[in-house]
Amino acid sequence: MLWVQGYGHKVTGMSLRLRMRQALPEAMRARDKVAVSALRATLAALDNAEAVPVDDGELRGVALEHAPVGVGVTEAVRRELSERCVVDIVRAEAAERLAVAGQLTAPAHAERAAQLRAEAAVLLRFLDGTESAPEDAAPHRSTCRHA
C-alpha cells in the first residue's frame, strides 16, 4: 500500500472527494484490492447522498401521452454536498466497517474482519492523514443523508 502513505494527507485546496477519486486509479494500478473496495464503496455512498428524493407522485406512471419527451427532461439536479457532509459520510463509512468487523468474532470470519478494518484504515487516512483509533471513527450528528 505504498500509494496511500503520501496520498491520504490533506492537500490545501483539494477536496476530500477529489483526493479519493484521484486515489482510486492509483489503487487499481497498484492492485490494492482493499483500497479499491473502500474507495469505490465510499464514492458510491457520496453519489447516493447527492441523489434528490423522489416523491410518491413521481413514482406512479403517467399516461403515455402525458409522458415527458426529449433528452434530459426527466433529469433532476443533484444535491451539492458540503465538504463537511463529505467528511461525515466518509467517517460514517469507516465507522460502519469497524462496527461490522467488531461483530465478526467467529474464527471463520477473521479474514473478512481484517479486510473491513483495513478498508476503514484507508478511509481514516483520507480524513486526517494518520491512522485513527476506532473510537475516533464514530460518525458525527449530521443533516447529510447517508444511504
Residue frames as a rotation matrix with the C-alpha (Angstrom) as fourth column:
MET 1
0.568 0.823 0.000 0.00
0.823 -0.568 0.000 0.00
0.000 0.000 -1.000 0.00
LEU 2
-0.460 -0.868 -0.190 2.76
0.847 -0.492 0.199 2.45
-0.266 -0.069 0.962 -0.88
TRP 3
-0.500 0.281 0.819 0.43
0.495 -0.684 0.536 4.83
0.711 0.673 0.203 -2.69
VAL 4
0.565 0.815 -0.125 -1.62
0.551 -0.260 0.793 5.56
0.614 -0.517 -0.597 0.46
GLN 5
0.040 -0.603 -0.797 1.32
0.988 -0.097 0.123 6.69
-0.151 -0.792 0.591 2.57
GLY 6
-0.860 -0.413 -0.299 1.62
0.374 -0.910 0.181 10.06
-0.347 0.044 0.937 0.88
TYR 7
-0.748 0.570 0.340 -1.83
0.243 -0.242 0.939 10.22
0.618 0.785 0.043 -0.58
GLY 8
0.099 0.868 -0.486 -4.10
0.872 0.160 0.463 10.31
0.479 -0.469 -0.741 2.45
HIS 9
-0.534 -0.369 -0.761 -2.60
0.744 -0.633 -0.215 13.54
-0.403 -0.680 0.612 3.73
LYS 10
0.540 0.769 -0.341 -4.54
0.548 -0.629 -0.551 16.77
-0.638 0.111 -0.762 3.49
VAL 11
-0.533 -0.617 0.579 -3.72
0.845 -0.354 0.401 18.84
-0.043 0.703 0.710 0.45
THR 12
-0.486 0.323 -0.812 -4.56
0.139 -0.889 -0.437 22.53
-0.863 -0.325 0.387 0.52
GLY 13
-0.384 0.417 -0.824 -7.35
-0.790 -0.611 0.059 23.43
-0.479 0.673 0.564 -1.86
MET 14
-0.672 0.156 -0.724 -8.19
-0.440 0.702 0.560 19.85
0.595 0.695 -0.403 -2.83
SER 15
0.185 0.851 0.491 -11.46
-0.963 0.058 0.263 18.39
0.196 -0.522 0.830 -1.62
LEU 16
-0.312 -0.212 0.926 -11.66
-0.601 0.799 -0.020 15.04
-0.736 -0.563 -0.376 0.13
ARG 17
0.621 0.642 0.450 -13.81
-0.033 0.595 -0.803 13.63
-0.783 0.484 0.391 -2.65
LEU 18
0.812 -0.374 -0.448 -11.34
-0.550 -0.238 -0.801 14.72
0.193 0.897 -0.399 -5.32
ARG 19
-0.220 -0.931 0.292 -8.43
-0.974 0.226 -0.012 13.17
-0.055 -0.287 -0.956 -3.44
MET 20
-0.097 0.260 0.961 -10.39
-0.291 0.916 -0.277 9.91
-0.952 -0.307 -0.013 -3.18
ARG 21
0.891 0.455 -0.008 -11.29
-0.112 0.202 -0.973 9.98
-0.441 0.867 0.231 -6.89
GLN 22
0.492 -0.784 -0.378 -7.64
-0.800 -0.236 -0.552 10.53
0.344 0.574 -0.743 -7.79
ALA 23
-0.336 -0.638 0.693 -6.50
-0.864 0.501 0.043 7.75
-0.375 -0.584 -0.720 -5.46
LEU 24
0.519 0.650 0.556 -8.85
-0.396 0.758 -0.517 5.16
-0.758 0.048 0.651 -7.00
PRO 25
0.913 -0.193 -0.359 -6.96
-0.279 0.346 -0.896 4.67
0.297 0.918 0.262 -10.30
GLU 26
-0.064 -0.978 0.198 -3.68
-0.873 -0.041 -0.486 4.60
0.483 -0.204 -0.852 -8.39
ALA 27
-0.166 0.084 0.983 -5.02
-0.755 0.630 -0.181 1.87
-0.634 -0.772 -0.041 -6.13
MET 28
0.850 0.509 0.137 -6.25
-0.278 0.653 -0.705 -0.03
-0.448 0.561 0.696 -9.17
ARG 29
0.583 -0.713 -0.389 -2.84
-0.522 0.038 -0.852 0.18
0.622 0.700 -0.350 -10.83
ALA 30
-0.407 -0.755 0.515 -1.22
-0.877 0.166 -0.451 -1.00
0.255 -0.635 -0.729 -7.59
ARG 31
-0.165 0.477 -0.863 -3.77
-0.095 0.863 0.496 -3.86
0.982 0.164 -0.097 -7.45
ASP 32
-0.985 -0.100 0.141 -4.65
-0.134 -0.073 -0.988 -2.84
0.109 -0.992 0.059 -3.90
LYS 33
-0.473 0.855 -0.213 -7.98
0.431 0.435 0.790 -4.65
0.768 0.282 -0.575 -3.52
VAL 34
-0.214 0.371 -0.904 -8.64
0.961 -0.086 -0.263 -3.28
-0.176 -0.925 -0.338 -0.04
ALA 35
-0.676 -0.101 -0.730 -8.21
0.130 -0.991 0.017 0.36
-0.725 -0.084 0.683 -1.08
VAL 36
-0.926 0.367 -0.093 -10.15
-0.154 -0.142 0.978 -0.12
0.346 0.919 0.188 -4.33
SER 37
-0.336 0.834 -0.437 -13.05
0.752 0.517 0.408 -1.68
0.566 -0.191 -0.802 -2.42
ALA 38
-0.213 0.208 -0.955 -13.11
0.831 -0.476 -0.289 1.06
-0.515 -0.855 -0.071 0.22
LEU 39
-0.814 -0.171 -0.555 -12.80
-0.059 -0.926 0.372 3.90
-0.578 0.335 0.744 -2.29
ARG 40
-0.847 0.532 -0.018 -15.41
0.062 0.131 0.989 2.55
0.529 0.836 -0.144 -4.72
ALA 41
-0.181 0.818 -0.546 -17.97
0.907 0.353 0.229 1.92
0.380 -0.454 -0.806 -1.98
THR 42
-0.243 0.047 -0.969 -17.40
0.691 -0.693 -0.207 5.30
-0.681 -0.719 0.135 -0.36
LEU 43
-0.944 -0.080 -0.319 -17.52
-0.159 -0.738 0.656 7.23
-0.288 0.670 0.684 -3.62
ALA 44
-0.611 0.788 -0.074 -20.80
0.361 0.361 0.860 5.42
0.704 0.499 -0.505 -4.40
ALA 45
-0.082 0.559 -0.825 -22.16
0.992 -0.036 -0.124 6.42
-0.099 -0.828 -0.552 -0.96
LEU 46
-0.613 -0.186 -0.768 -21.27
0.212 -0.975 0.067 10.04
-0.762 -0.122 0.637 -1.75
ASP 47
-0.952 0.295 -0.080 -23.02
-0.146 -0.209 0.967 9.80
0.269 0.932 0.243 -5.12
ASN 48
-0.345 0.864 -0.367 -26.08
0.737 0.492 0.464 8.28
0.582 -0.110 -0.806 -3.46
ALA 49
-0.245 0.215 -0.945 -26.17
0.817 -0.479 -0.320 11.08
-0.522 -0.851 -0.059 -0.88
GLU 50
-0.875 -0.124 -0.469 -26.36
-0.105 -0.895 0.434 13.60
-0.473 0.429 0.769 -3.73
ALA 51
-0.752 0.633 0.181 -29.46
0.494 0.360 0.792 11.99
0.436 0.685 -0.584 -5.21
VAL 52
-0.723 0.590 0.359 -32.61
-0.662 -0.740 -0.118 14.03
0.196 -0.323 0.926 -4.82
PRO 53
-0.729 0.512 0.454 -35.54
0.058 0.707 -0.705 12.29
-0.682 -0.488 -0.545 -3.13
VAL 54
-0.844 0.531 -0.073 -38.38
-0.068 0.029 0.997 11.19
0.532 0.847 0.011 -5.38
ASP 55
-0.584 0.706 0.401 -41.90
-0.709 -0.203 -0.676 11.87
-0.395 -0.679 0.618 -4.15
ASP 56
-0.459 0.456 0.762 -44.67
0.178 0.888 -0.425 9.29
-0.871 -0.059 -0.488 -4.41
GLY 57
0.557 0.734 -0.388 -46.38
-0.198 -0.336 -0.921 11.15
-0.807 0.590 -0.042 -7.25
GLU 58
0.135 -0.601 -0.788 -43.35
-0.979 -0.206 -0.011 10.75
-0.155 0.772 -0.616 -9.48
LEU 59
-0.744 -0.436 0.507 -43.21
-0.422 0.894 0.151 7.00
-0.519 -0.102 -0.849 -8.83
ARG 60
0.099 0.855 0.509 -46.65
0.209 0.482 -0.851 6.42
-0.973 0.191 -0.131 -10.32
GLY 61
-0.652 -0.310 0.692 -46.88
0.694 0.121 0.709 6.04
-0.304 0.943 0.136 -14.04
VAL 62
-0.270 0.568 -0.778 -48.49
-0.369 -0.807 -0.461 8.64
-0.889 0.163 0.427 -16.23
ALA 63
0.708 0.563 0.425 -50.43
0.224 0.393 -0.892 8.13
-0.670 0.727 0.152 -19.39
LEU 64
-0.022 -0.780 0.626 -48.16
0.906 0.249 0.343 7.79
-0.423 0.575 0.701 -22.39
GLU 65
0.276 0.184 0.943 -49.50
0.757 -0.646 -0.095 10.98
0.592 0.741 -0.318 -23.96
HIS 66
0.953 0.070 0.294 -48.54
-0.116 -0.814 0.570 12.92
0.279 -0.577 -0.768 -20.80
ALA 67
0.600 -0.792 -0.114 -45.06
0.700 0.449 0.555 11.45
-0.388 -0.413 0.824 -20.51
PRO 68
0.518 -0.488 -0.702 -42.22
-0.377 -0.867 0.324 13.95
-0.767 0.097 -0.634 -20.87
VAL 69
0.813 -0.236 0.532 -40.44
0.570 0.509 -0.645 13.79
-0.119 0.827 0.549 -24.21
GLY 70
0.755 -0.599 0.266 -36.89
-0.283 -0.664 -0.692 14.78
0.591 0.447 -0.671 -25.05
VAL 71
0.084 -0.846 -0.527 -33.36
0.565 0.475 -0.674 14.25
0.821 -0.241 0.518 -23.90
GLY 72
-0.784 -0.600 -0.160 -32.85
0.422 -0.326 -0.846 15.15
0.456 -0.731 0.508 -20.26
VAL 73
-0.243 0.743 0.623 -36.40
-0.398 -0.663 0.635 16.33
0.885 -0.094 0.457 -19.49
THR 74
0.771 0.554 -0.314 -36.69
0.024 0.467 0.884 13.88
0.637 -0.689 0.347 -16.60
GLU 75
-0.177 -0.916 -0.360 -33.25
0.654 0.164 -0.738 14.64
0.735 -0.367 0.570 -15.16
ALA 76
0.919 0.386 -0.080 -33.05
0.300 -0.554 0.776 16.27
0.255 -0.737 -0.625 -11.76
VAL 77
0.219 -0.851 0.477 -30.28
-0.464 -0.521 -0.716 18.47
0.858 -0.064 -0.509 -10.46
ARG 78
0.213 -0.228 -0.950 -28.31
0.657 0.753 -0.033 16.55
0.723 -0.618 0.310 -7.84
ARG 79
0.992 0.075 -0.101 -27.79
0.126 -0.568 0.814 17.94
0.004 -0.820 -0.573 -4.37
GLU 80
0.244 -0.953 0.178 -24.41
-0.106 -0.208 -0.972 19.51
0.964 0.218 -0.152 -3.77
LEU 81
0.721 -0.032 -0.692 -22.70
0.635 0.431 0.641 18.19
0.278 -0.902 0.331 -0.66
SER 82
0.771 -0.518 0.371 -20.67
-0.595 -0.794 0.127 20.49
0.229 -0.319 -0.920 1.53
GLU 83
-0.163 -0.913 -0.375 -17.16
-0.449 0.406 -0.795 19.39
0.878 0.039 -0.476 2.45
ARG 84
-0.558 0.024 0.830 -18.47
-0.822 0.123 -0.556 18.77
-0.115 -0.992 -0.049 5.99
CYS 85
0.555 0.814 0.171 -21.12
-0.745 0.578 -0.333 16.38
-0.370 0.057 0.927 4.63
VAL 86
0.538 -0.447 -0.715 -18.48
-0.425 0.589 -0.688 14.56
0.728 0.673 0.127 2.59
VAL 87
-0.569 -0.782 0.255 -16.30
-0.585 0.167 -0.794 14.19
0.578 -0.601 -0.552 5.70
ASP 88
-0.216 0.571 0.792 -19.29
-0.884 0.230 -0.408 12.95
-0.415 -0.788 0.455 7.73
ILE 89
0.789 0.540 -0.294 -20.19
-0.615 0.681 -0.397 10.34
-0.015 0.494 0.869 5.12
VAL 90
0.157 -0.814 -0.559 -16.60
-0.361 0.479 -0.800 9.10
0.919 0.328 -0.218 4.82
ARG 91
-0.666 -0.376 0.645 -16.36
-0.711 0.054 -0.702 8.94
0.228 -0.925 -0.303 8.61
ALA 92
0.210 0.842 0.497 -19.66
-0.863 0.398 -0.311 7.01
-0.460 -0.364 0.810 8.75
GLU 93
0.718 -0.018 -0.696 -18.42
-0.486 0.704 -0.519 4.55
0.499 0.710 0.497 6.12
ALA 94
-0.364 -0.917 -0.161 -15.26
-0.392 0.307 -0.867 3.92
0.845 -0.253 -0.471 8.17
ALA 95
-0.549 0.216 0.807 -17.27
-0.822 0.034 -0.568 3.58
-0.150 -0.976 0.159 11.40
GLU 96
0.575 0.815 -0.074 -19.64
-0.807 0.550 -0.213 1.12
-0.133 0.182 0.974 9.74
ARG 97
0.383 -0.525 -0.760 -16.74
-0.322 0.695 -0.643 -1.07
0.866 0.491 0.097 8.63
LEU 98
-0.684 -0.682 0.261 -15.22
-0.449 0.111 -0.886 -1.02
0.575 -0.723 -0.382 12.12
ALA 99
-0.181 0.711 0.680 -18.56
-0.935 0.088 -0.342 -1.85
-0.303 -0.698 0.649 13.73
VAL 100
0.775 0.461 -0.432 -19.18
-0.598 0.757 -0.265 -4.81
0.204 0.463 0.862 11.44
ALA 101
-0.007 -0.866 -0.499 -15.59
-0.277 0.481 -0.832 -6.01
0.961 0.132 -0.244 11.91
GLY 102
-0.671 -0.219 0.709 -16.16
-0.716 -0.060 -0.696 -5.89
0.195 -0.974 -0.116 15.67
GLN 103
0.276 0.875 0.399 -19.23
-0.889 0.390 -0.240 -8.11
-0.365 -0.288 0.885 15.31
LEU 104
0.697 -0.088 -0.712 -17.39
-0.414 0.761 -0.499 -10.73
0.586 0.643 0.494 13.25
THR 105
0.229 -0.590 0.774 -15.85
-0.959 -0.002 0.282 -12.62
-0.165 -0.807 -0.567 16.15
ALA 106
0.852 0.106 0.513 -16.00
-0.087 0.994 -0.061 -16.18
-0.516 0.008 0.856 14.82
PRO 107
-0.124 -0.987 0.105 -12.65
-0.071 0.115 0.991 -17.54
-0.990 0.115 -0.084 13.61
ALA 108
-0.078 0.159 0.984 -14.24
0.889 0.457 -0.003 -18.28
-0.450 0.875 -0.178 10.24
HIS 109
0.794 0.463 0.393 -14.81
0.590 -0.743 -0.317 -14.53
0.145 0.484 -0.863 9.75
ALA 110
0.356 -0.720 -0.595 -11.34
0.481 -0.405 0.778 -13.36
-0.801 -0.563 0.202 10.80
GLU 111
-0.569 -0.612 0.549 -10.23
0.771 -0.164 0.616 -12.65
-0.287 0.774 0.565 7.23
ARG 112
0.073 0.691 0.719 -13.35
0.761 -0.504 0.408 -10.57
0.644 0.518 -0.563 6.44
ALA 113
0.843 0.213 -0.494 -13.00
0.517 -0.574 0.635 -8.66
-0.149 -0.791 -0.594 9.72
ALA 114
-0.072 -0.956 -0.283 -9.36
0.586 -0.271 0.764 -7.89
-0.807 -0.111 0.580 8.90
GLN 115
-0.526 -0.065 0.848 -10.36
0.826 -0.277 0.491 -6.65
0.203 0.959 0.199 5.44
LEU 116
0.530 0.799 0.284 -13.03
0.660 -0.599 0.453 -4.37
0.532 -0.053 -0.845 6.89
ARG 117
0.657 -0.373 -0.655 -10.53
0.465 -0.484 0.741 -2.94
-0.594 -0.791 -0.144 9.40
ALA 118
-0.452 -0.865 0.219 -8.04
0.686 -0.180 0.705 -2.35
-0.570 0.469 0.674 6.59
GLU 119
-0.178 0.486 0.856 -10.71
0.819 -0.409 0.403 -0.59
0.546 0.772 -0.325 4.49
ALA 120
0.836 0.487 -0.253 -11.61
0.538 -0.633 0.557 1.61
0.111 -0.602 -0.791 7.47
ALA 121
0.199 -0.856 -0.477 -7.93
0.559 -0.300 0.773 2.47
-0.805 -0.420 0.419 7.90
VAL 122
-0.546 -0.340 0.765 -7.72
0.837 -0.262 0.481 3.56
0.037 0.903 0.428 4.25
LEU 123
0.275 0.765 0.583 -10.71
0.657 -0.592 0.467 5.87
0.702 0.255 -0.665 4.72
LEU 124
0.826 0.030 -0.563 -9.49
0.513 -0.453 0.729 7.26
-0.233 -0.891 -0.390 8.03
ARG 125
-0.244 -0.967 -0.070 -6.14
0.771 -0.237 0.591 8.19
-0.588 0.090 0.804 6.45
PHE 126
-0.380 0.180 0.907 -8.03
0.735 -0.537 0.414 10.33
0.562 0.824 0.071 3.96
LEU 127
0.682 0.731 0.002 -9.78
0.558 -0.522 0.645 12.12
0.472 -0.439 -0.765 6.81
ASP 128
0.964 -0.267 -0.004 -6.77
-0.184 -0.676 0.713 13.12
-0.193 -0.687 -0.701 8.85
GLY 129
0.510 -0.812 -0.285 -3.64
-0.609 -0.107 -0.786 11.78
0.607 0.574 -0.549 7.22
THR 130
-0.614 -0.690 0.384 -2.84
-0.766 0.403 -0.502 9.41
0.191 -0.602 -0.775 10.09
GLU 131
-0.540 0.417 -0.731 -4.03
0.318 0.905 0.281 6.11
0.780 -0.080 -0.621 11.42
SER 132
-0.276 0.523 0.807 -7.03
-0.790 -0.601 0.119 6.94
0.547 -0.605 0.579 13.62
ALA 133
-0.963 0.043 0.265 -8.19
-0.159 0.702 -0.694 4.96
-0.216 -0.710 -0.670 16.59
PRO 134
-0.652 0.757 0.043 -11.55
0.616 0.496 0.612 3.19
0.441 0.425 -0.790 16.18
GLU 135
-0.048 0.685 -0.727 -13.21
0.890 -0.301 -0.342 5.46
-0.453 -0.664 -0.595 18.74
ASP 136
-0.577 -0.207 -0.790 -12.29
-0.063 -0.953 0.296 8.45
-0.814 0.221 0.537 16.54
ALA 137
-0.988 0.133 0.075 -14.32
0.099 0.186 0.978 6.97
0.116 0.973 -0.197 13.71
ALA 138
-0.361 0.917 -0.170 -17.74
0.761 0.185 -0.622 7.49
-0.539 -0.354 -0.764 15.32
PRO 139
-0.372 0.253 0.893 -19.95
0.745 -0.492 0.450 9.48
0.553 0.833 -0.006 12.95
HIS 140
-0.960 0.092 -0.263 -20.93
0.080 -0.814 -0.576 12.98
-0.267 -0.574 0.774 13.97
ARG 141
0.021 0.999 0.025 -24.59
0.646 0.005 -0.764 14.02
-0.763 0.032 -0.645 14.02
SER 142
-0.890 -0.377 -0.258 -25.22
0.016 -0.589 0.808 15.50
-0.456 0.714 0.530 10.66
THR 143
0.135 0.944 -0.301 -28.00
-0.430 -0.218 -0.876 16.61
-0.893 0.248 0.377 8.38
CYS 144
-0.480 -0.374 -0.794 -26.34
-0.877 0.162 0.453 14.79
-0.041 0.913 -0.406 5.48
ARG 145
0.705 0.696 0.136 -28.27
-0.662 0.715 -0.225 11.90
-0.254 0.069 0.965 4.04
HIS 146
-0.499 -0.861 -0.100 -26.24
-0.860 0.478 0.180 8.73
-0.107 0.176 -0.979 4.05
ALA 147
0.471 0.733 -0.491 -27.67
-0.802 0.587 0.106 5.61
0.366 0.344 0.865 2.42
